[in-house]
Amino acid sequence: MHVHNNQKAAAASTATTAADPGTDSVRQQIEALGPWFHNLHLPGGVQTLPKHFLGGDFPNFKWQEIKPFVPEDLSGWRVLDVGCNAGFYSFELARRGASVLGIDVDAHYLAQARWAAGQLGMESQVEFREMQVYDLARSGETFDLVWFMGVFYHLRYPLLALDLLAERTRRIMMFQTLTMPGDSVYTDTADCNIDDRTPLLESGWPRMAFIEHRLANDPTNWWAPNHAGVEAMLRSSGLRIEARPGHEIYLCVPDAQAQGARAIYGSQYESATGVIRGGG
């Protein structure tokens, strides 16, 4: 997950500890690895960022909403955590028995995640790699669960990333993105007359706002789709929404019927990725 430098600075406000502070050595290592964005709960009661600038125990309060929608037993599951940051979700999914690959573009956060994996004794269950989501085009690996939260709106080419991940999802995708306000959905978007495009202005027509400069003072926030737009993009990538575990969060599964529509953009996808469907 990407975080703007100003937010990083706020997050750096010294990682203090909970009631059981743990050893001075661990506290010093936490400080040296700062700033943090994930508040990780480590052995001995040590936390990496208990006073989070987003309020509460982040991202644990998000996980509390989501975890009832994730199978309790993920033994034998291969999981991809996109934009893993310091690894909070990677570790939670590994605790349920999954083998997890966490990827991120930020070497700083990956250093935190690898260190935390050692503290938690999870080095054999979780692997972290520095890579772009687009790099998955050069990998044939598929995943039972794709965790795609807090990344979509930071991507310059978001639908390419979504298509790549949808093709690599065997069972479940957990998707989250920044959105525009409102949950309305236009009743029929099957077609629009070129001479009367007024339906495109309706609140429930699928759309995505482009952020040229900044949102929340963050220049990496590029997009804000509306709810109808999220639903439409997920469907067009061959996914079916099964549930909404929380605000801006969508639980999806592959939908064989919806995947037929993907042939429309198949040649574009192959040109962009160098991947030929059904081939190498």
matplotlib code that plots the C-alpha trace (Angstrom):
import matplotlib.pyplot as plt

x = [0.0, 1.3, 1.5, 2.4, 5.5, 3.5, 1.5, 4.7, 6.1, 2.9, 3.2, 6.8, 5.7, 7.7, 6.3, 5.5, 4.6, 1.6, 1.3, 4.0, 6.8, 9.0, 12.7, 14.5, 16.2, 12.9, 11.7, 15.0, 14.6, 11.0, 12.2, 15.1, 12.7, 10.2, 8.1, 5.4, 1.9, 0.8, 0.4, 1.7, 1.2, 4.5, 5.4, 5.7, 2.9, 5.1, 3.3, 4.8, 2.3, -0.3, -1.1, -2.1, -2.9, -5.9, -7.3, -7.7, -5.7, -5.0, -5.4, -6.7, -10.1, -10.4, -9.5, -12.2, -14.8, -13.3, -12.2, -15.7, -15.7, -12.4, -12.3, -11.0, -8.8, -6.6, -4.3, -3.1, -4.1, -1.6, -2.3, -1.1, -1.1, -0.7, 0.7, 1.5, 3.2, 4.5, 2.6, -0.3, -2.8, -0.1, 0.5, -3.2, -3.8, -0.7, -2.0, -5.0, -2.6, -2.0, 1.3, 1.6, 3.5, 3.4, 4.5, 5.1, 7.1, 8.4, 11.6, 11.1, 7.9, 9.3, 12.2, 9.7, 7.7, 10.7, 11.9, 8.4, 8.2, 11.3, 9.8, 6.6, 8.4, 6.7, 9.6, 8.6, 5.0, 5.4, 7.6, 8.0, 9.2, 9.8, 7.8, 5.1, 1.7, 2.3, 5.3, 2.8, 2.4, 5.8, 4.7, 2.4, 1.6, -2.1, -3.5, -6.4, -6.9, -5.8, -5.7, -6.0, -6.7, -5.6, -3.7, -6.1, -6.5, -2.7, -2.2, -1.7, -3.1, -5.7, -7.7, -4.6, -3.7, -7.3, -7.3, -3.9, -5.1, -8.5, -6.7, -4.6, -7.5, -8.6, -11.1, -11.4, -10.4, -10.7, -10.9, -10.8, -10.5, -11.0, -14.4, -16.7, -19.6, -22.8, -24.1, -26.6, -26.6, -28.2, -30.9, -29.7, -26.2, -26.4, -26.1, -26.2, -27.3, -24.5, -26.9, -28.2, -25.4, -27.2, -27.5, -23.7, -24.3, -26.7, -25.3, -25.5, -23.8, -20.5, -17.7, -14.3, -13.0, -9.4, -7.3, -4.7, -2.9, -3.7, -6.3, -5.6, -2.3, -1.2, 0.0, -0.2, -4.0, -5.1, -8.6, -11.9, -14.6, -18.2, -19.8, -21.4, -18.1, -16.4, -19.1, -18.9, -15.1, -15.1, -17.7, -15.8, -12.7, -14.5, -15.4, -18.7, -19.3, -20.4, -20.4, -19.4, -17.5, -17.1, -17.1, -15.4, -14.6, -15.8, -15.5, -15.3, -15.1, -14.3, -17.4, -17.2, -20.2, -18.7, -15.3, -16.7, -16.9, -13.2, -12.6, -13.5, -10.3, -8.2, -5.9, -5.2, -4.4, -2.1, -0.3, 0.1, 1.4, 3.0, 0.7, -1.3, -4.3, -4.0, -0.3, 2.9]
y = [0.0, 3.4, 6.2, 9.8, 11.2, 13.6, 10.7, 8.8, 11.7, 11.7, 8.0, 8.3, 9.9, 7.3, 3.8, 3.4, 0.1, -1.4, -2.3, -5.0, -3.1, -6.0, -5.6, -2.3, -4.0, -4.7, -1.1, 0.3, -1.9, -0.6, 2.9, 2.3, 0.8, 3.6, 5.3, 2.6, 2.5, -0.9, -1.4, -4.9, -6.7, -8.5, -11.0, -9.5, -6.9, -4.7, -2.7, -0.9, 2.1, 2.0, 5.7, 5.6, 8.8, 7.1, 6.5, 3.2, 0.0, 0.1, -2.1, -4.4, -2.7, -3.3, -6.9, -7.4, -6.4, -8.7, -11.8, -13.4, -13.5, -15.4, -19.1, -20.0, -22.8, -21.7, -24.8, -25.6, -22.2, -20.0, -16.3, -13.1, -9.9, -7.0, -3.9, -5.8, -2.9, -4.2, -7.4, -7.2, -9.0, -11.5, -12.5, -12.8, -15.0, -17.1, -17.7, -19.4, -21.8, -20.1, -19.9, -16.1, -14.1, -10.4, -7.9, -4.2, -1.5, 0.1, -1.4, 0.4, -1.4, -4.7, -4.4, -3.9, -6.9, -9.2, -8.1, -8.7, -12.1, -13.0, -11.6, -13.6, -16.8, -16.8, -16.8, -20.2, -19.2, -15.7, -14.5, -10.8, -9.5, -6.1, -5.9, -4.1, -5.7, -5.5, -7.8, -10.7, -10.7, -12.5, -15.1, -18.0, -18.5, -18.5, -18.0, -19.3, -15.9, -12.6, -9.8, -6.5, -3.8, -0.2, -0.3, 0.0, 3.8, 4.3, 2.6, 4.5, 1.5, 0.1, -2.1, -3.8, -4.7, -5.9, -8.0, -9.5, -10.4, -11.7, -14.2, -15.4, -15.8, -19.4, -19.0, -15.5, -11.9, -9.4, -6.0, -2.5, 0.9, 4.5, 5.5, 8.4, 9.0, 7.1, 3.6, 4.3, 2.0, 3.0, 0.5, -0.3, 0.4, -2.2, 0.6, 4.4, 6.3, 8.4, 11.2, 11.2, 10.7, 12.3, 8.9, 9.1, 12.0, 10.0, 9.4, 5.6, 5.3, 3.5, 6.1, 6.9, 10.3, 11.0, 12.9, 14.8, 16.4, 15.3, 13.8, 13.9, 15.7, 12.5, 12.7, 8.9, 8.9, 8.7, 7.4, 7.4, 5.1, 5.2, 2.1, 1.2, 1.6, -0.8, -3.4, -2.9, -3.2, -6.3, -7.9, -6.9, -8.6, -11.9, -11.6, -11.9, -10.0, -12.3, -9.9, -6.5, -7.1, -3.4, 0.1, 0.1, -3.6, -6.3, -10.1, -11.6, -15.0, -16.0, -16.1, -18.4, -16.7, -13.2, -14.2, -14.6, -10.8, -10.5, -11.6, -8.0, -6.7, -9.9, -8.6, -5.4, -7.4, -9.7, -6.8, -5.0, -8.0, -10.2, -13.0, -15.0, -16.6, -20.3, -20.0, -18.7]
z = [0.0, -1.0, 1.6, 0.9, 2.5, 4.7, 6.0, 6.6, 8.6, 10.7, 11.1, 12.3, 15.5, 17.5, 17.7, 21.3, 23.0, 24.7, 28.4, 28.0, 26.2, 25.3, 25.1, 24.5, 21.6, 19.8, 20.5, 19.1, 16.0, 15.5, 15.7, 13.3, 10.8, 11.0, 9.8, 9.9, 8.3, 9.7, 13.4, 14.0, 17.2, 18.1, 20.8, 24.2, 23.6, 21.4, 18.7, 15.8, 15.6, 18.3, 17.9, 14.3, 12.4, 10.8, 14.3, 16.1, 15.6, 11.9, 9.9, 12.5, 12.7, 9.0, 9.4, 12.1, 9.5, 6.8, 8.6, 8.9, 5.1, 4.8, 5.4, 8.8, 7.4, 4.5, 4.7, 1.2, -0.1, -2.0, -1.4, -3.1, -1.0, -3.5, -1.9, 1.3, 3.1, 6.4, 6.0, 8.4, 6.1, 5.0, 8.5, 9.4, 6.3, 7.1, 10.6, 9.0, 7.3, 3.9, 2.0, 1.3, -1.3, -0.4, -3.0, -2.8, -4.7, -1.5, -0.2, 3.1, 3.9, 2.6, 5.1, 7.9, 6.7, 6.5, 9.9, 11.4, 9.8, 11.8, 15.0, 14.4, 13.3, 10.0, 7.5, 6.2, 5.5, 4.1, 1.3, 0.4, -3.0, -4.4, -7.6, -9.5, -9.9, -13.7, -13.2, -12.7, -16.5, -16.5, -14.0, -14.7, -11.0, -9.9, -6.4, -4.5, -2.8, -4.2, -1.6, -3.6, -1.1, -1.0, -4.4, -7.3, -7.1, -6.9, -10.2, -13.5, -15.4, -13.0, -15.3, -16.7, -13.1, -12.3, -15.5, -14.6, -11.1, -12.1, -14.5, -11.5, -9.1, -8.6, -5.8, -4.1, -4.6, -1.8, -3.5, -2.0, -3.5, -2.7, -4.2, -4.9, -2.5, -3.1, -3.8, -6.6, -9.6, -13.0, -14.0, -17.5, -18.8, -21.7, -24.3, -24.7, -27.7, -29.2, -29.9, -26.3, -23.8, -20.9, -19.0, -18.6, -16.2, -14.0, -10.5, -10.9, -14.3, -13.9, -13.9, -12.4, -11.5, -12.7, -10.1, -12.0, -9.1, -5.5, -3.3, 0.5, -0.5, -2.1, -5.8, -6.2, -5.8, -9.5, -9.5, -7.6, -9.1, -8.0, -6.6, -9.9, -11.6, -9.2, -9.8, -13.6, -13.7, -11.6, -13.8, -17.0, -15.6, -15.2, -11.5, -9.6, -6.4, -3.6, -0.6, 0.6, 3.9, 4.6, 3.2, -0.3, 0.1, -2.3, -2.0, -5.5, -7.2, -10.8, -12.9, -16.0, -17.6, -17.3, -18.7, -22.2, -22.4, -21.9, -25.5, -26.5, -25.1, -25.5, -28.2, -26.2, -23.1, -25.0, -26.6, -23.3, -21.4, -23.9, -22.6, -25.0, -23.3, -23.3, -24.3, -22.8]

ax = plt.figure().add_subplot(projection="3d")
ax.plot(x, y, z, "-o")
ax.set_aspect("equal")
plt.show()
